[in-house]
Structures are given as C-alpha cells and as structure tokens.
Amino acid sequence: MTLATASSAIDDALARIREIVGPKGWIDDAKTMAPHLLDERKMFTGTARAIVRPASTEEVAAVVSVCAEAGIPIVPQGGNTSLVGGSVPDEGWDGILLSLGRMNRIRAIDPLNHTITVEAGCILAAIQDAADEADRLFPLSLGAEGTCQIGGNLSTNAGGTGVLRYGNARELTLGIEAVLPDGQVWNGLKGLRKDNTGYDLKQLFIGGEGTLGIITAAVLKLFPKPKTRATALVALAEIDKAGALLSRMRAATGDQVTGFELMPRNAIELAIRHVPDTVDPLTEPYEFCCLIELTSADPEARLGEALEGALGAAFEEGEITDAVIAASEDQADRLWFIREAIPIAQKVEGGGIKHDISVPVSQVTAFIREATKRIHADSPDIRIFAFGHLGDGNVHYNLCWPDGQRDQREAFLARWEHFNRIVHDLVTEMGGSISAEHGIGRLKKDELAHYAAPVELEMMRKIKAALDPQGLMNPGRVL
Ligand SMILES: Cc1cc2nc3c(=O)[nH]c(=O)nc-3n(C[C@H](O)[C@H](O)[C@H](O)COP(=O)(O)OP(=O)(O)OC[C@H]3O[C@@H](n4cnc5c(N)ncnc54)[C@H](O)[C@@H]3O)c2cc1C
C-alpha cells in the first residue's frame, strides 16, 4: 500500500467513525479540542485527528472495530484529571481521542444487593449522589470527584480518602463491561461477591490505564450510609508516634476509622497562604498534624465519646500534644478543607516534583525521616511537603524549590530524575511502590521500567500483546 492509499484508507475510516457517532459525538475544531489535549498539570500537550464521543457501548464497539481494521490508535479519556499524563495523546500523534463523557447513565441500583451499575462516563460525584438518594454510600472520594469519571477511576485504580476503611477502586468493583481492542464487547457486569470461575478478568482493566481496552460500564459496591461521624485534628508529639496513634484509634473505636491523613506544618502554612478560608484551629504551629475521622452507620453510635476517650489515652501516652474535635458538621468540613487545600496550594505555588509513593503503614514515618535526610543531604534548602493518606501507607512526598526562589523553578524541575532516584530507591529498599494511586501514564513509564522486576515486565508485555497485538490502545503508556 502506498502512503497516499494508506492515508485515504484512514480518512475513509474516520468518515465511518463520524457516521457511527453522529455530529454530537464528533469534535474536530481546534478550540473545542484544546482542553482535551492538555493534561491536568499542564505538563503534556498532544494532538489527535478528532475527539470521538460515543453515546453507547454499541457505538464504542463499532468505533473500536473500525480503528482496529484501519490501524488507528486510540487514547481513552474520562475527566482528564490524571496526574501522570495518561489521558492525553503525544504531540504529532495521529489517532483519535475517545472521550466517554456522553456515557453517563446510572443503569441500575440494587439497594438489597448493595450495588450500583453505572456507565463509564458517570462523574464520580454523581455516583455518590445516586447512592446517597438510595440511602447507601459509594465510598470512593477524592479531590477531583466533581470532574473525574468512574471509567478513569477504575482505569487508574483510584484511591482517595476512604481506602483505609473501604479499599480502593479495585476493591469496590464487582463487575466490568469492556470493549476489547478488536471491538468485541465483554459483558462482565456481574454483581457477585463470590465468583471463582477462572481468571478474574476485570482486574486486567482496573488499573490498566486504557492500554487493554475501554471500560464502558461497571458494577460497584455500595455500603450502609454513615449516619454519624466524628472528626478531629490532632498534633503529634513526634512524627514517629503516628503509627501507634492509628493502631490505638482503630482498636479503641471498634475499627471505625475512615480517614487518617497526615498534614505537616509547612503544608498547612502553604494552604493558609494560598487558599482563602483555610484556618488552622490549633493554638500552636505544631510540626506534624493528623486529621482523623470516624464514621458509623449506627445513628446511636457515640463516636464523639469514643474519639475523645481514645485521644485522651493518646495524650496520656505521649503520642499527641493537642487536639481539636469538631463540634458540628460544619467544623468537620472545615477541618477537611485544610487537607483538601494542600494540593490546591501546591498548584498555586507553581507545582513541584510529586512522588505518590506507598510503603507498609508501619514504615511510613521511617520513610519520611530517611527520605528527608537523603534529600536534604543532597540539597539542603529544598522544601518537602510530605502529606497524605497515612492510614493507607500512602504519602505524597512532594518537593519544591527553596522558599522565595521561584526564579529557580526551571533549574529545580530539570533535576526531576535525580530526585526521583533518591526517593524511589528508598521506596524500593523499603518494599514500597513508586505509584500508590496515580498510576504510571506517561510520567512514570521510565520509572516502572527501572524498578519493576524483569519477570513482571515480561508478564505485562505478554498480556498486552495477547489482548492488543496491534498496540493501538493508549500506545506508549504504562509499558
Ligand atoms: C485535585 C486532584 C485530586 C486527586 N486526588 C486523587 C486521590 O486522592 N486519589 C487518586 O487515586 N487519584 C487522585 N487524583 C488523580 C485522578 O483524579 C484520578 O486518577 C482519577 O481516577 C482519574 O479519573 P479521570 O476520569 O479524570 O481519568 P482520566 O484522567 O481521563 O484518565 C486516566 C487514565 O485512565 C484512562 N481511561 C479513562 N477512562 C477510561 C475508560 N473508560 N476506559 C479505559 N481507560 C480509561 C486514560 O486513558 C488514562 O490513562 C487527583 C487528581 C486531582 C486533579
């Protein structure tokens, strides 16, 4: 086939795709395409022949079949909030971007089975609302929940603030419907708690970052809706006390801890500086604070008393030095606001080098100590914002240029790989993960290749080659 005939075959295929999705499902003007082609962190831009927005699984399957036949690569996109550049094509790229946003129906809620069946383009917050209306809880919750879509959440195996109690996206998913790279539809929408019929195929798509197929729908677990909560902000006597405090809280409250978030002083101060209405209710500038939340589905549960009792004992044992317990829902929301303001403040500050890492929960504070020692031995003035889901062993260990030296930003960012090596070497020494919840995408592909065992990479490549022999699904991501 000559170049001219190949390009006319692609043009024909694109015309067929346009027919399949109709005018509402086809975007090719530069202005409307632009936000889809720039990632959340404004680090990556790309190009695409068109943005294709199918309205049903059948349309996705038909589009993917045409692409498979014509050899057109596909980048799936949900809410485009990925922090690792996974949802945006490369520059000079010649495929289509497949946006799931029109597939946003809640297909069914089964309150007695505690499940909800949703299409991939449902916004996460809309699923939470639908569950709430049925007097149930869908516990996946994260800062981008007003924008991200469940297809993106599952494709990145998202975590968020409820993992300690309810697990991450993988643990919240019972079934999946997916379109395979050859256009076949796999209907795995089973709402079963028990199903041992061979390989658990849905797990390939969860955390698959769109490289093995397109998730079009899912059956998700629901839980009894919490009727009471108790929230506190506590000052740790020293960071090493965090693990003991978490264990104490879990044991003393009948394991009702839903959130256990670490917030260091410098991150709280950055939030106060950059995000209006952020207020630290503690009277002194303590070096490390934890936000603790308990919830219960029992409206009579005396969570406030349980929290107060456990914190009193923690105080006696020298684990904490101060605490504020929220006296109302509004106060609890304001405590969470501080935590949510931290990543926003970092963005306003100008970004930095993010490390979304995990280690065993018992090792988190040792990790923070040792990593900080190594970073400061290398570059003493670098600011380190180490915050996050301590209860899950997941720290956002983010580095920033020295305070007041914004003009050093570019030179600092140019040392990204150097800092990666320091942090990720330690993570690996401690048996941790270089990507706890954001995935691999484009940003961490080389890191995965560097740290994963050869046998792991080989298994992944074999799975990819078996399902997507032409390499058309989100090419160049993950592997
Ligand atoms: C403010 C903020 C806070 C965040 N907090 C957290 C947090 O606490 N925990 C956490 O885990 N993440 C967090 N994230 C990261 C991000 O929001 C999550 O990774 C989210 O799950 C991505 O969903 P999305 O719909 O935006 O996916 P996108 O960014 O559109 O896509 C992510 C990846 O999934 C693929 N994909 C998307 N939809 C599909 C589909 N239907 N089928 C196949 N592949 C698909 C894409 O190709 C891409 O590789 C945060 C992001 C922001 C901006």
Ligand as a Chemical Component Dictionary entry (heavy atoms), coordinates in Angstrom:
data_LIG
# 
_chem_comp.id                   LIG 
_chem_comp.type                 NON-POLYMER 
_chem_comp.pdbx_formal_charge   0 
_chem_comp.three_letter_code    LIG 
# 
loop_
_chem_comp_atom.comp_id 
_chem_comp_atom.atom_id 
_chem_comp_atom.alt_atom_id 
_chem_comp_atom.type_symbol 
_chem_comp_atom.charge 
_chem_comp_atom.model_Cartn_x 
_chem_comp_atom.model_Cartn_y 
_chem_comp_atom.model_Cartn_z 
_chem_comp_atom.pdbx_ordinal 
LIG C1  C1  C 0 -7.265  17.666 42.717 1  
LIG C2  C2  C 0 -6.985  16.229 42.420 2  
LIG C3  C3  C 0 -7.004  15.313 43.449 3  
LIG C4  C4  C 0 -6.752  13.964 43.182 4  
LIG N1  N1  N 0 -6.792  13.097 44.218 5  
LIG C5  C5  C 0 -6.592  11.795 43.980 6  
LIG C6  C6  C 0 -6.662  10.862 45.055 7  
LIG O1  O1  O 0 -6.842  11.215 46.222 8  
LIG N2  N2  N 0 -6.512  9.554  44.743 9  
LIG C7  C7  C 0 -6.298  9.121  43.454 10 
LIG O2  O2  O 0 -6.181  7.918  43.243 11 
LIG N3  N3  N 0 -6.192  9.988  42.438 12 
LIG C8  C8  C 0 -6.336  11.301 42.657 13 
LIG N4  N4  N 0 -6.238  12.187 41.625 14 
LIG C9  C9  C 0 -5.877  11.715 40.272 15 
LIG C10 C10 C 0 -7.104  11.494 39.340 16 
LIG O3  O3  O 0 -8.167  12.288 39.660 17 
LIG C11 C11 C 0 -7.545  10.080 39.386 18 
LIG O4  O4  O 0 -6.509  9.287  38.874 19 
LIG C12 C12 C 0 -8.848  9.780  38.605 20 
LIG O5  O5  O 0 -9.214  8.497  38.960 21 
LIG C13 C13 C 0 -8.745  9.898  37.103 22 
LIG O6  O6  O 0 -10.063 9.885  36.536 23 
LIG P1  P1  P 0 -10.395 10.632 35.167 24 
LIG O7  O7  O 0 -11.782 10.343 34.779 25 
LIG O8  O8  O 0 -10.034 12.065 35.245 26 
LIG O9  O9  O 0 -9.420  9.865  34.184 27 
LIG P2  P2  P 0 -8.502  10.446 33.031 28 
LIG O10 O10 O 0 -7.506  11.399 33.594 29 
LIG O11 O11 O 0 -9.319  10.933 31.914 30 
LIG O12 O12 O 0 -7.759  9.108  32.582 31 
LIG C14 C14 C 0 -6.891  8.422  33.438 32 
LIG C15 C15 C 0 -6.376  7.157  32.710 33 
LIG O13 O13 O 0 -7.448  6.249  32.512 34 
LIG C16 C16 C 0 -7.688  6.020  31.110 35 
LIG N5  N5  N 0 -9.143  5.984  30.948 36 
LIG C17 C17 C 0 -10.045 6.944  31.277 37 
LIG N6  N6  N 0 -11.298 6.493  31.077 38 
LIG C18 C18 C 0 -11.186 5.224  30.608 39 
LIG C19 C19 C 0 -12.120 4.214  30.227 40 
LIG N7  N7  N 0 -13.428 4.418  30.291 41 
LIG N8  N8  N 0 -11.638 3.027  29.798 42 
LIG C20 C20 C 0 -10.306 2.791  29.719 43 
LIG N9  N9  N 0 -9.387  3.710  30.073 44 
LIG C21 C21 C 0 -9.818  4.904  30.515 45 
LIG C22 C22 C 0 -6.993  7.148  30.386 46 
LIG O14 O14 O 0 -6.566  6.768  29.102 47 
LIG C23 C23 C 0 -5.828  7.431  31.327 48 
LIG O15 O15 O 0 -4.792  6.528  31.073 49 
LIG C24 C24 C 0 -6.470  13.541 41.856 50 
LIG C25 C25 C 0 -6.464  14.469 40.824 51 
LIG C26 C26 C 0 -6.698  15.795 41.086 52 
LIG C27 C27 C 0 -6.683  16.758 39.939 53 
# 
loop_
_chem_comp_bond.comp_id 
_chem_comp_bond.atom_id_1 
_chem_comp_bond.atom_id_2 
_chem_comp_bond.value_order 
_chem_comp_bond.pdbx_ordinal 
LIG C1  C2  SING 1  
LIG C2  C3  SING 2  
LIG C2  C26 DOUB 3  
LIG C3  C4  DOUB 4  
LIG C4  N1  SING 5  
LIG C4  C24 SING 6  
LIG N1  C5  DOUB 7  
LIG C5  C6  SING 8  
LIG C5  C8  SING 9  
LIG C6  O1  DOUB 10 
LIG C6  N2  SING 11 
LIG N2  C7  SING 12 
LIG C7  O2  DOUB 13 
LIG C7  N3  SING 14 
LIG N3  C8  DOUB 15 
LIG C8  N4  SING 16 
LIG N4  C9  SING 17 
LIG N4  C24 SING 18 
LIG C9  C10 SING 19 
LIG C10 O3  SING 20 
LIG C10 C11 SING 21 
LIG C11 O4  SING 22 
LIG C11 C12 SING 23 
LIG C12 O5  SING 24 
LIG C12 C13 SING 25 
LIG C13 O6  SING 26 
LIG O6  P1  SING 27 
LIG P1  O7  DOUB 28 
LIG P1  O8  SING 29 
LIG P1  O9  SING 30 
LIG O9  P2  SING 31 
LIG P2  O10 DOUB 32 
LIG P2  O11 SING 33 
LIG P2  O12 SING 34 
LIG O12 C14 SING 35 
LIG C14 C15 SING 36 
LIG C15 O13 SING 37 
LIG C15 C23 SING 38 
LIG O13 C16 SING 39 
LIG C16 N5  SING 40 
LIG C16 C22 SING 41 
LIG N5  C17 SING 42 
LIG N5  C21 SING 43 
LIG C17 N6  DOUB 44 
LIG N6  C18 SING 45 
LIG C18 C19 SING 46 
LIG C18 C21 DOUB 47 
LIG C19 N7  SING 48 
LIG C19 N8  DOUB 49 
LIG N8  C20 SING 50 
LIG C20 N9  DOUB 51 
LIG N9  C21 SING 52 
LIG C22 O14 SING 53 
LIG C22 C23 SING 54 
LIG C23 O15 SING 55 
LIG C24 C25 DOUB 56 
LIG C25 C26 SING 57 
LIG C26 C27 SING 58 
# 
